[in-house]
Amino acid sequence: MADKFEVQEEGEWATTTRRGNKIACCDCGLVHRIDFKIKNRGILYRTFRDNRSTGQVRRHMKKKRV
């Protein structure tokens, strides 16, 4: 099953569930998983490259370009 991505306009604010968010580049299809944590000193985040989702997005992008 392919992951679903919410399409956003440039500069648009978004809400988050704080864990497991995925962000894909619309130009190259690279996908990162981003987790957020709220601490006293501010908002912390960490990112991980999601190779499987990147492959899925890029395969879909190739079909659209043909």
Contacts in CASP RR format, 6 or more apart in sequence:
PFRMAT RR
TARGET T0000
AUTHOR 0000-0000-0000
METHOD contacts of the structure
MODEL  1
MADKFEVQEEGEWATTTRRGNKIACCDCGLVHRIDFKIKNRGILYRTFRD
NRSTGQVRRHMKKKRV
2 56 0 8 1.000
2 60 0 8 1.000
3 22 0 8 1.000
3 31 0 8 1.000
3 53 0 8 1.000
3 56 0 8 1.000
3 57 0 8 1.000
5 22 0 8 1.000
5 24 0 8 1.000
5 57 0 8 1.000
6 14 0 8 1.000
8 14 0 8 1.000
16 36 0 8 1.000
18 35 0 8 1.000
18 36 0 8 1.000
18 37 0 8 1.000
18 38 0 8 1.000
19 35 0 8 1.000
19 36 0 8 1.000
20 33 0 8 1.000
20 34 0 8 1.000
20 35 0 8 1.000
21 33 0 8 1.000
21 34 0 8 1.000
21 35 0 8 1.000
21 36 0 8 1.000
22 31 0 8 1.000
22 32 0 8 1.000
22 33 0 8 1.000
22 34 0 8 1.000
22 50 0 8 1.000
22 53 0 8 1.000
23 31 0 8 1.000
23 32 0 8 1.000
23 34 0 8 1.000
24 30 0 8 1.000
24 31 0 8 1.000
24 53 0 8 1.000
24 54 0 8 1.000
24 57 0 8 1.000
25 31 0 8 1.000
28 58 0 8 1.000
29 54 0 8 1.000
29 57 0 8 1.000
29 58 0 8 1.000
29 61 0 8 1.000
30 49 0 8 1.000
30 54 0 8 1.000
31 49 0 8 1.000
31 50 0 8 1.000
31 53 0 8 1.000
31 54 0 8 1.000
31 55 0 8 1.000
31 57 0 8 1.000
32 47 0 8 1.000
32 48 0 8 1.000
32 49 0 8 1.000
32 50 0 8 1.000
33 47 0 8 1.000
33 48 0 8 1.000
33 49 0 8 1.000
33 50 0 8 1.000
33 53 0 8 1.000
34 45 0 8 1.000
34 46 0 8 1.000
34 47 0 8 1.000
34 48 0 8 1.000
35 45 0 8 1.000
35 46 0 8 1.000
36 43 0 8 1.000
36 44 0 8 1.000
36 45 0 8 1.000
37 43 0 8 1.000
37 44 0 8 1.000
37 45 0 8 1.000
38 44 0 8 1.000
END
